[in-house]
Amino acid sequence: MSQMNHRTARLRRLVAPMVLALACLAALPAAVPAQDARPKAPVPSKTGQPPKVMNMITLVVILGIGLGVQAIPSKRGHQD
């Protein structure tokens, strides 16, 4: 008799998550709202030219910092 209860309990542990997963999958299409129209593309706020001089200055500063860091000696001795 206990063998039968053990099998039933094992079957319940197997079937219960499957039933729960199927219930969630069945409820999923109902939870998604229907969209009648496609969303509109965003409109840019500024349509002017980008600041070329400021971009060039930023590029020069970044390159200068990179080259400056590279020029710092590593202070490693001949025994490393």
PyRosetta script that sets phi, psi and omega in degrees:
from pyrosetta import init, pose_from_sequence

init()
pose = pose_from_sequence("MSQMNHRTARLRRLVAPMVLALACLAALPAAVPAQDARPKAPVPSKTGQPPKVMNMITLVVILGIGLGVQAIPSKRGHQD")
pose.set_psi(1, -39.0)
pose.set_omega(1, -180.0)
pose.set_phi(2, -69.6)
pose.set_psi(2, -28.1)
pose.set_omega(2, 176.0)
pose.set_phi(3, -61.7)
pose.set_psi(3, -40.0)
pose.set_omega(3, 179.8)
pose.set_phi(4, -68.4)
pose.set_psi(4, -40.1)
pose.set_omega(4, 178.7)
pose.set_phi(5, -66.7)
pose.set_psi(5, -37.0)
pose.set_omega(5, 178.5)
pose.set_phi(6, -65.3)
pose.set_psi(6, -43.1)
pose.set_omega(6, 178.2)
pose.set_phi(7, -64.8)
pose.set_psi(7, -41.1)
pose.set_omega(7, 179.9)
pose.set_phi(8, -64.6)
pose.set_psi(8, -42.2)
pose.set_omega(8, 179.7)
pose.set_phi(9, -65.4)
pose.set_psi(9, -40.5)
pose.set_omega(9, 179.0)
pose.set_phi(10, -65.9)
pose.set_psi(10, -39.3)
pose.set_omega(10, 178.0)
pose.set_phi(11, -65.1)
pose.set_psi(11, -39.8)
pose.set_omega(11, 177.8)
pose.set_phi(12, -64.3)
pose.set_psi(12, -40.4)
pose.set_omega(12, 178.2)
pose.set_phi(13, -65.3)
pose.set_psi(13, -26.2)
pose.set_omega(13, 179.2)
pose.set_phi(14, -83.8)
pose.set_psi(14, -40.0)
pose.set_omega(14, -173.7)
pose.set_phi(15, -81.2)
pose.set_psi(15, -35.0)
pose.set_omega(15, -175.8)
pose.set_phi(16, -58.7)
pose.set_psi(16, -48.2)
pose.set_omega(16, 177.6)
pose.set_phi(17, -64.6)
pose.set_psi(17, -32.8)
pose.set_omega(17, 178.8)
pose.set_phi(18, -67.3)
pose.set_psi(18, -40.9)
pose.set_omega(18, 178.1)
pose.set_phi(19, -65.5)
pose.set_psi(19, -41.1)
pose.set_omega(19, 178.1)
pose.set_phi(20, -63.4)
pose.set_psi(20, -41.8)
pose.set_omega(20, 178.7)
pose.set_phi(21, -65.1)
pose.set_psi(21, -41.2)
pose.set_omega(21, 177.9)
pose.set_phi(22, -65.4)
pose.set_psi(22, -37.1)
pose.set_omega(22, 177.6)
pose.set_phi(23, -65.1)
pose.set_psi(23, -40.0)
pose.set_omega(23, 178.1)
pose.set_phi(24, -66.5)
pose.set_psi(24, -40.9)
pose.set_omega(24, 178.4)
pose.set_phi(25, -66.9)
pose.set_psi(25, -33.5)
pose.set_omega(25, 179.0)
pose.set_phi(26, -71.4)
pose.set_psi(26, -32.1)
pose.set_omega(26, -179.3)
pose.set_phi(27, -82.9)
pose.set_psi(27, -15.2)
pose.set_omega(27, -175.8)
pose.set_phi(28, -62.3)
pose.set_psi(28, -48.2)
pose.set_omega(28, -180.0)
pose.set_phi(29, -63.2)
pose.set_psi(29, -28.3)
pose.set_omega(29, 179.3)
pose.set_phi(30, -73.7)
pose.set_psi(30, -24.9)
pose.set_omega(30, -176.9)
pose.set_phi(31, -82.8)
pose.set_psi(31, -18.7)
pose.set_omega(31, -178.1)
pose.set_phi(32, -86.2)
pose.set_psi(32, 120.2)
pose.set_omega(32, 179.6)
pose.set_phi(33, -72.9)
pose.set_psi(33, 145.5)
pose.set_omega(33, 179.1)
pose.set_phi(34, -80.5)
pose.set_psi(34, 137.5)
pose.set_omega(34, 176.7)
pose.set_phi(35, -106.6)
pose.set_psi(35, 120.6)
pose.set_omega(35, -178.9)
pose.set_phi(36, -77.2)
pose.set_psi(36, -42.3)
pose.set_omega(36, -176.4)
pose.set_phi(37, -118.8)
pose.set_psi(37, 155.4)
pose.set_omega(37, 176.6)
pose.set_phi(38, -72.9)
pose.set_psi(38, 146.4)
pose.set_omega(38, 178.7)
pose.set_phi(39, -66.9)
pose.set_psi(39, 148.0)
pose.set_omega(39, -178.9)
pose.set_phi(40, -80.6)
pose.set_psi(40, 147.5)
pose.set_omega(40, 178.0)
pose.set_phi(41, -72.7)
pose.set_psi(41, 146.5)
pose.set_omega(41, 178.9)
pose.set_phi(42, -69.1)
pose.set_psi(42, 149.1)
pose.set_omega(42, -179.8)
pose.set_phi(43, -100.7)
pose.set_psi(43, 127.1)
pose.set_omega(43, -180.0)
pose.set_phi(44, -66.9)
pose.set_psi(44, 142.0)
pose.set_omega(44, -177.8)
pose.set_phi(45, -81.7)
pose.set_psi(45, -34.9)
pose.set_omega(45, 179.7)
pose.set_phi(46, -118.1)
pose.set_psi(46, 135.0)
pose.set_omega(46, 179.4)
pose.set_phi(47, -118.2)
pose.set_psi(47, 11.6)
pose.set_omega(47, -178.0)
pose.set_phi(48, -77.5)
pose.set_psi(48, -178.0)
pose.set_omega(48, -179.9)
pose.set_phi(49, -77.8)
pose.set_psi(49, 147.2)
pose.set_omega(49, 176.3)
pose.set_phi(50, -71.6)
pose.set_psi(50, 153.0)
pose.set_omega(50, -179.4)
pose.set_phi(51, -74.0)
pose.set_psi(51, 96.7)
pose.set_omega(51, -174.8)
pose.set_phi(52, -66.2)
pose.set_psi(52, -40.6)
pose.set_omega(52, -176.6)
pose.set_phi(53, -66.0)
pose.set_psi(53, -43.4)
pose.set_omega(53, -179.2)
pose.set_phi(54, -65.1)
pose.set_psi(54, -37.9)
pose.set_omega(54, 177.3)
pose.set_phi(55, -65.1)
pose.set_psi(55, -39.9)
pose.set_omega(55, 179.2)
pose.set_phi(56, -67.0)
pose.set_psi(56, -40.3)
pose.set_omega(56, 178.2)
pose.set_phi(57, -63.6)
pose.set_psi(57, -41.8)
pose.set_omega(57, 178.5)
pose.set_phi(58, -62.7)
pose.set_psi(58, -41.8)
pose.set_omega(58, 178.0)
pose.set_phi(59, -61.8)
pose.set_psi(59, -44.3)
pose.set_omega(59, -179.7)
pose.set_phi(60, -64.6)
pose.set_psi(60, -40.2)
pose.set_omega(60, 179.8)
pose.set_phi(61, -65.4)
pose.set_psi(61, -44.5)
pose.set_omega(61, -179.6)
pose.set_phi(62, -63.9)
pose.set_psi(62, -44.3)
pose.set_omega(62, 177.5)
pose.set_phi(63, -64.1)
pose.set_psi(63, -38.8)
pose.set_omega(63, 178.2)
pose.set_phi(64, -63.8)
pose.set_psi(64, -41.1)
pose.set_omega(64, 178.0)
pose.set_phi(65, -65.5)
pose.set_psi(65, -42.8)
pose.set_omega(65, 179.4)
pose.set_phi(66, -62.5)
pose.set_psi(66, -44.3)
pose.set_omega(66, 178.6)
pose.set_phi(67, -68.7)
pose.set_psi(67, -35.4)
pose.set_omega(67, 178.0)
pose.set_phi(68, -65.4)
pose.set_psi(68, -41.6)
pose.set_omega(68, 178.1)
pose.set_phi(69, -65.7)
pose.set_psi(69, -37.5)
pose.set_omega(69, -179.5)
pose.set_phi(70, -69.0)
pose.set_psi(70, -27.6)
pose.set_omega(70, -178.0)
pose.set_phi(71, -81.9)
pose.set_psi(71, -9.3)
pose.set_omega(71, 179.7)
pose.set_phi(72, -70.9)
pose.set_psi(72, 129.8)
pose.set_omega(72, -179.9)
pose.set_phi(73, -66.4)
pose.set_psi(73, 148.6)
pose.set_omega(73, -174.9)
pose.set_phi(74, -84.5)
pose.set_psi(74, -11.3)
pose.set_omega(74, 178.9)
pose.set_phi(75, 57.7)
pose.set_psi(75, 39.7)
pose.set_omega(75, 176.5)
pose.set_phi(76, -99.8)
pose.set_psi(76, 138.1)
pose.set_omega(76, -179.1)
pose.set_phi(77, -87.2)
pose.set_psi(77, 179.5)
pose.set_omega(77, -178.2)
pose.set_phi(78, -77.5)
pose.set_psi(78, -9.1)
pose.set_omega(78, -177.9)
pose.set_phi(79, -93.8)
pose.set_psi(79, 1.1)
pose.set_omega(79, -179.5)
pose.set_phi(80, -78.8)
pose.dump_pdb("model.pdb")
